[in-house]
C-alpha cells in the first residue's frame, strides 16, 4: 500500500477503527471516517479523528466516499455483507481490517488465539507465562488493545499474544502466527455467519498461512477443532483433558507437557474444568513460544481472573453476585453455571445471536440454577425455549436494571445471582464490559441498602 497516494475509508470508530485511523494518519494518508452510529462515544471519536486530520463522511456522502476512496478499512463490528464492503467489492477495491493491517506491519513474533470460548483467559495466561519467563510480551487484539495500536511499539524481540475473533477473521488474510491456538468451536454468531460450516471455516483461517516452522495448538477433545488438523500444513500439538496427547494434557490430577509434569491442577488459581482446559492450551502455546515449565507453573498458580468472566463483584444480604457478562453464548453460560458452588439465580438475555436456547435449558435442568430471570430483546425467544423444555422457574421482565433487582429479591442468603446472559449486550449497551459494569454498580447500590458488612 502507498499511504500517501491512496485514499482510505475507515468504517466503524470503535477501538479498532480508531487505531486504524491513527495508524494511517501517522503515515500521512488521506483518511475518511464513517460510522452508522453518530452519537455518544462514537460521535466523540469522529470529532477527535477530524481534529487529527481525518474527513468525516455522513450517511448522505457514502456513495461519493466509495467512489473516491481506494481502500476500505473495516472494523470488526461491521459485517462483510454490510452495504459498504459490498459496494467496495463490486468496484474491485481492497477491503481489509485493522487486524490485517496490524499483521502486515507487525515485527514481533505472534501468538494468536481464536475459538468460541476461553480466548481472553487463554491469551491472558499465555501472556503471563511469557512474562514470568522473562520475555517481552503484550496481550492485544480482541482482548481490548488493538493489534495495530501496538504494532509500531513492538520490536523483533517482542511477542504479541493476540486474541482473534471470527469477526476479525472475515477480513484477515495475512496472519501467520508462530503459534496459533484454537480453544474450541461451538455455536456462536450464527446471526452474522449464517451457518456452522461458515463459522468453522472462519476459525480455520488462522491456520491458513502456517507452514513447517510454526505450530498449531488444537483442542483434541473438540471434534470441530480436531478435524482442522487434517488440512494443517504446520506441525500440530494438542491439549486434552481426556487423552495423553502430543502436547499438553491432564493426567492423574496434574498438568503435563510432553510427558513432563508441570503442576497439580489443584494449584491453578482459576477454578473449574474449563480453566484447566484453558491452562493446558496456554501451557502448550507458551512452551512452544519458548517459555519454561517453571515459569508456566508460577504464572498459572498466581494468575488473577479476567474481568467480567465469573468475577465476584460483591455480596449483599448474604447473596453473592457473580459477573459473567462475557458469557455471550450458550457454551459460556453452561461453563459459568458449572462453576457455581451454591444455588443460583441466573440472569439471561440481551440481543439474540441466532441460538437455539433449548440446549441451554435442557442442560441446566440438573444444575444449581433455582430461578431464571429473562430480560432484554430476546426474552420471549428464551421464554419459548424454557416452555418447550418444561422449565417453569421463570421471571420475565424487559429492562436490565429491573432484572437485576428481581434477581436480588428472588435470591436467598447463601445463594448466588449470576449474570451470564448467553446473549450479546448490544440491545442496551455498547458491549459486555458496559453491561458488567452496570451490574457491579447495581450490586454496590444493594450493598449500601444492606448496610455495613461485617469485617
N, C-alpha and C positions, 0 to 999 in steps of 0.2 A: 504493500500500500504506500502511496505517496501522500503523506499527511498534508503537505502544503499545496498540492494541486487537485486533490479530490475533496468533495464536499460530503459531509457526514450528517445523517439524521439519527439522533439518539431518541429512541421511543421508550418511554417509561422512566420517570425520575425517582425511582426507588434508590436504595443504596447502590445497587449495581449500575443503574443508569447514571447516577451522579459520579461514580468512579470512572465510568467510561467517558463522560463529558470532560472531567478534569484531565484525564489521560490525554485526550485528543487536543484540548486547548493548550496543554503544556507543550505540545509539539507543533503549535502554530496552525492547527487545522481550522477550517471553516466548519463550524458546528451549529446545527439547528437542533432544538429540543422540543419534544411533544409528549403530552400525556393525556389520556382520556379523562382523567380526573384533573380538575383545575381549582381545587380548594384545599384548605388546611396545609398539612406538611408539604404536599406536592406543589401547591402554589408558592410556598416559600422556597422550595428547591428550584422551581422555574425562575423565580426572581433572582436568586443567587447565581444561577447559571448565566442569566442575562447580564448581571453585573460583571461577570468574569469574561464576557465577550461572546456568549452564545446568542443565537437568534431564537426567540420563542415562536413556535408555529401554533396557530389556533386552529380549531376544527375546520373553519372555512378555508384555511390555507393549505390543507393537506395535499390536495391534488397538485398544486404548484410545487410543493416541497418534494413530492415523489418525482416530479419531472426534473427538478433542479439538483437533487442530491444523488451522489454516486453510490454511497454505501449506507445501509441501514444497520444500526447497532441496536439490537432488540433486547430489552430487559426480560428476565425470565418470567415475569408476571404476565407478559403479553403472549398469547399462544401463536403458534406458527401459522394458524389459519385465520388470524385476525386480518381485517381488510388491508392494513398497511403492509405487512410482509407479502400478502397475496399480490398487491399492486407492484411491489418491487420485483417479485418473482416473474410476473407477466412481462416486465420490461427487461428481464435478463440481468438485473442488477444484483450486487452482492449483498447477502444478509449474514450477519454474524452476531454473536452475543458478547457480553462483557467478559465471560469466562474464556471464550475463544480468543479474544484479544489478549487476555492475560496469559494463556498458554503460548501464544505466538511470541510474546516478548519476555517470558519468564526465563531467568538464568539459573535459578535454584533447582535442585532436584525436587521432583514432585512425587508425593504420595497421595493418591486420590481415593476417596471413599464414596461409594454410592450404595443404594439399597432402599428398601421401603422404610424399615425401622432400624434404629440404633446408629444411624450415621453420625449424629452430633456427638454422642457418647464415645463412639469408636475413634473419631477424629481427636477428641479431647484426650483420650487415653494414649493414642499414638504420640501426640504432641508432648504429653507429659513424660512419657518413657524416653523419647529422644532428648528432651531437655535434661532428664536425670542422667542420661548417658554423656552429657557434655556437648551435645550437638546444638547448632543454632537452628531452632525450629520455630515455625509460625503457623498457627491454626488459622485457616482462612476459607474463603468460598461461601457456600450457602450457610455456614455457621454464623455469619454476621459481618466479617471483614471481607469485602470483595477481593478476589484474587488480584484484580487489576490495580487495586489500591495499594498493594504491597509489592507488585512486580518490580518496580524500579528500585525498591529498597533492599531486595534480597539478592545476594551475590551467589557466585558459583559454589561456595562452601556451605550455603544455607539449604534448608529443607522446607518446602511449603507443603503442609498437610492440609489437604483441601477437601471439603465436603462438596459433592457434586449432585445436584438434584436432576430428576428427569426433565424438568422444565429447562434447565441449562443444557442438558444433552441434546435437546431439539436443535440447537444452533451451534453445537460443539463438535468440530471435526478434526481439530489438530492436536487434541490431548494425547500425550504419550507419557504416562507416568512411569517412574522406575518401579513402583509398586502400586497396583490397583486392587482395592478391596470391594467386594460386593457382599453386603451383610445378609441380605435376604430379599426375596421378591414375593410380595403378596399384593392382593388387590388394592389399588390406590389410584387416585386421579383419573378414573375412567371417564369422568365428565369432560376431561380435556384430551385424553389419549385414546378414547373410544373403545379400545379392546385390550385384553391382557396380552395378546400377541404383540401389539404395538408397544405397550408399556415394557414388556420384556426386551424387545428389540432396542428400545431407547437405552435401557440399563446396560445392555451388552456393548453399546458404542464406546464405553470407557475402555474396552479391551481392543478395540479395532486396530489401533496403530502399534500395538505392543509386539516386540519380537524377542529373540533369544536372550537378550541381555536384561530383560525386565521380568517381573513376576506378577502373576495374577493370584490373589488370595481369595479363595471362594469357599462358601458355606457348604460343606459336604452334606449337611442334614436337610438342606432345602433343595427339593427336586428341580425347581426352576433355575436355581443358581448352578447346581451340579451339571445340568445339561449344557451350560455355556462353555464348559471345558472342552467340548468336542471341537469347537471351532477356534479355540485359543491358539495363537501362533507363538506364544511365550510359555515358559515353564509355569506349571500350576502347583501351588501349595494350598493346602486345605486347613480349615478349622472345624472341629466337631465336638459335640457333647457326647456322642454315642460310639464313635469308632477311633481306633488308634491309627490316624491317618499320617501321611507325609506332610508335616506342618505342625500345627498346634492342636492339642486335644485334652480332654478331661479324662483322667483315669484314676480310679481309686481315691476320689476326692481331691485330686491335685491337678494343676495346670502343667502340661508338658509342652516342650518344643523340641521336635526331632529327638525324642527319647530322653531328653534331659528334663528332670523335674525342676520347675521354676519356682512354684509356691503352692501352698494349700489354698484351695478355693475359699475356705472359710476366712482367709486373711484378706480377701478383697474388701475394699471399703464400701463398694456399691453392691448391694444385695440383690438377690433374685436370679433365677436361671438365665434370663435374658442378658443380665450383666456379666455372667460367666461367659456366655457366648460372645458378647462384645469384647471382653478381656482377651479371649482366645484369638479373635480376629486382630486385635491391636498388638498382642504379643507376637503373632506370626509376622505381621507387617513391619513392626519395629525391628525385629531381629533381622529380617531381610534388608532393612534400610541401614543396618549397621550398629544397632544398639545391642548391649549385652544383657544377659538374663538377670543379673543382679540389679541393674537399673530398672528393668521391667518390673521385678518384684517390688522394689521400693516405691515406684510410681503408682502401681496398681493398688498397693496397700494404703497409700496415703491420699489418694485422689478424692476430691470433693465432688458432689453431684453436679449435674448440669442444670442450669436454671430452667424452670417450667417443665422439668421431667421428673415426676414422682418426688416433688420437693415439698417438705412440710413447711408451711408458711405461718402456722400459728395454732393456738389452741384456745378455745373459749367454751365455758360451760362443760368442761370435761370432754369436749369433742375435738378431735384433731382434724385439721384442714390440709388437704394434700393437693398441690397444684401440678397437674399433668396436662397443662394446656397444649403442650407439644404433641399430645396424643391425638392426632387428627385423622387417624384411620382405625378401622376395626381391630387390626392386629395389635396396634399400640395400646388400645384401651384394654384388650384382653391381657396384655402383659402387665399393665398397671394394676388391674384388679387382682391378678395373681400374686402381686407383692403385698396386698393388704393383709394384715395380721389381726384385724378386728372387723366386726360387721360394718358395712359401708353403705352410705347413701351416695349414689352415683349421679353426677350431672352429665347429661348427654345433650348434644345439639349444636346447631350453628348453620353453616352453609353446606348443602349436600355436595358430595364429591362423586356421586354415581354408584354408591354401595347398595348391596342387598344386606340390610341390617338383620335379617332373620338369623344369620350365622352368629351375630353378636349375642342376641337374646338366648339362642339355643345353648351356646357355650357358657353363658353366665348363669344358667339355671341352677347349678350346684355350687356357685361361688359364694363369697361373703357379702354379696350385694343384697341388701334387705329392702331397698326402695330406689326407684328411678325417678329423677326429676328431668323431664324433657322440655326443652326450650328452643327458641330460635327458628330460623326459616324452615328447617326440615323436621320440625317437631311432629307434624302429622304423619310423615313418612316413617319416622321412628315409632310412633304410636301404632300404626298399622302393622309393622313388623312385630311389635310386642303382643298385639292381639292375636296374630297368627300363631305365635309361639306360646299362647295361653299364659302370658305374663300379665298379671293384674296389679302388681305393686307399683302403680304409675301415678305420678302427678304431672299435669300438663300446664304449662304457662308460656307466655310469649317472650318477655324480656329477660336478659341475663341477670340483672340485679335482683329481680324478683325471684328468679330461680334459685339463686344462692341463698337468699333469705328463707325460702321454703325448705330448702335442703337443711339449713341450720335448725329450723323448727322441727323437722322430721327426725333428726338425729338425736340419739340419747347419749348420756355420758358413757365414755368408753368406746364409742363408735367413731367412725371417720366420715367426713364428707370429702369425696374425691371428685375433682374436676378433671375428667378425661373424656373429652366430648365426642371422639370418633367422627369429628366433622371439622371442616375449615372454619375459621373465625371471621371470614370476610363479609358475613351478613351484617355485622355490627361493629367490627374492629378492624384496625389496619393490619393486624397479624396476630399470631398466637401469643406473642410477647405482651401486647397491649391487653389481651383477654386475661392472661395470667396475672398481670399487674393489677387489673381491676379486681380480680378475685382476691388478691392479697390485701387490697385496700378495704374491701368489704369485711374481710376477716379481722383487720385491725379495728374497724368500727365495732364489730361484735365484741372484740376483746375489751374495748372501752366500756361498752354497755355492761359487760360481765364484771367489771371492777378489777382491782389489782389482783394479780396472780400470786399464788404462794411461791416463795423462793427458798 
